Amino acid sequence: MTNSAPLIVLVGFMGAGKTVVGRALAAQLGADFIDLDELIVEFSGRSISRIIEEDGEAIFRLIETDLLAMILDATRNEALVIATGGGTWTIERNRLNLCAHNSFTVWLDAGFELCWQRIVNEGSTRPLARDEQSARTLYEARREIYQLATLRIEITSALDAEEIARLIIEGHNR
């Protein structure tokens, strides 16, 4: 696919800020924005927690992979920002598909403590992070794969979404 408009994909652990930063980035670029998790909920009519509890994580990952592929196949020469779920990037098929569509992938590298604080403050159930220890184990397991992204942005609580979006744009334009 030749895509002159940017296709920017945000990856990182849950609580890293992918959705908030993605909305700010899309606004700054005048691009469309898709939150993959929100699309899964809309498409399936069920929460992610419910999908995983009822059907298992493997089925959830298939739904996620299929929807990502549909988005990428439908994207033609329009600027698009995609906020992925925390595990989307860990699936090799997704990484290969994103690469085939010339995506610019950005790892929002937030420390575990910041991610965990955001998860707790959000108050919603995260089926793959039911407690701090299971979340930390998952976080550590995924870091090596997140490093495969094109650009790494270190996330701190001192940076707001607009500043992070500007850093991504600067990194994309290099």
Residue pairs with C-beta under 8 A, 6 or more apart in sequence:
1 72
1 75
1 76
1 100
1 101
1 102
2 102
3 75
3 76
3 77
3 101
3 102
4 77
5 31
5 77
5 78
5 79
5 80
6 29
6 31
6 79
6 80
6 104
6 172
7 72
7 75
7 79
7 80
7 82
7 101
7 102
7 103
7 104
8 25
8 29
8 31
8 80
8 81
8 82
8 103
8 104
8 105
8 106
8 168
8 172
9 81
9 82
9 84
9 98
9 103
9 104
9 105
9 106
10 18
10 21
10 22
10 25
10 81
10 82
10 83
10 84
10 105
10 106
10 108
11 18
11 84
11 88
11 89
11 105
11 106
11 107
11 108
11 146
11 149
12 18
12 86
12 107
12 108
12 109
12 110
12 146
12 155
13 86
13 110
13 112
13 115
13 138
13 139
13 142
13 146
14 85
14 86
14 115
14 119
14 126
14 128
14 129
14 135
15 110
15 114
15 115
15 116
15 117
15 118
15 119
15 122
16 86
16 108
16 109
16 110
16 115
16 155
17 108
17 110
17 118
17 155
17 161
17 164
18 35
18 83
18 84
18 108
19 35
19 37
19 38
19 83
20 161
21 83
21 108
21 161
21 164
21 165
21 168
22 33
22 35
22 81
22 82
22 83
23 33
23 161
24 161
24 162
24 164
24 165
25 31
25 33
25 81
25 164
25 165
25 168
25 169
26 32
26 33
26 79
26 80
26 81
27 165
28 162
28 165
28 166
28 169
29 79
29 81
29 169
30 79
31 78
31 79
31 80
31 81
32 78
32 79
32 80
32 81
33 80
33 81
33 82
33 83
34 71
34 80
34 81
34 82
34 83
35 82
35 83
36 64
36 67
36 68
36 71
36 82
36 83
36 84
36 85
36 88
37 48
37 83
37 85
39 67
39 71
40 48
40 51
40 60
40 63
40 64
40 67
40 85
41 47
41 48
43 63
43 67
44 51
44 63
46 54
48 60
48 85
48 127
49 125
49 126
49 127
51 59
51 60
51 63
52 60
52 127
52 128
53 127
57 127
57 128
61 87
61 91
64 85
64 87
64 88
64 91
64 94
65 91
65 93
65 94
65 97
68 82
68 84
68 88
68 94
68 97
68 98
69 97
71 80
71 82
72 97
72 98
72 101
72 103
75 101
82 103
84 94
86 128
86 142
87 128
87 142
88 94
89 95
89 105
89 142
89 145
89 146
89 148
89 149
90 142
90 145
95 148
98 105
104 150
104 151
104 172
105 148
105 149
105 150
105 151
106 149
106 150
106 151
106 152
106 153
106 168
106 171
107 146
107 147
107 149
107 151
107 152
107 153
108 153
108 155
108 164
109 146
109 152
109 153
109 154
109 155
110 155
110 156
111 155
111 156
112 135
112 136
112 139
112 140
114 155
114 156
114 157
115 135
115 139
116 132
116 135
116 136
119 126
119 129
119 135
126 135
128 134
128 135
128 138
129 135
129 138
151 168
151 171
151 172
153 164
153 167
153 168
153 171
155 164
159 167
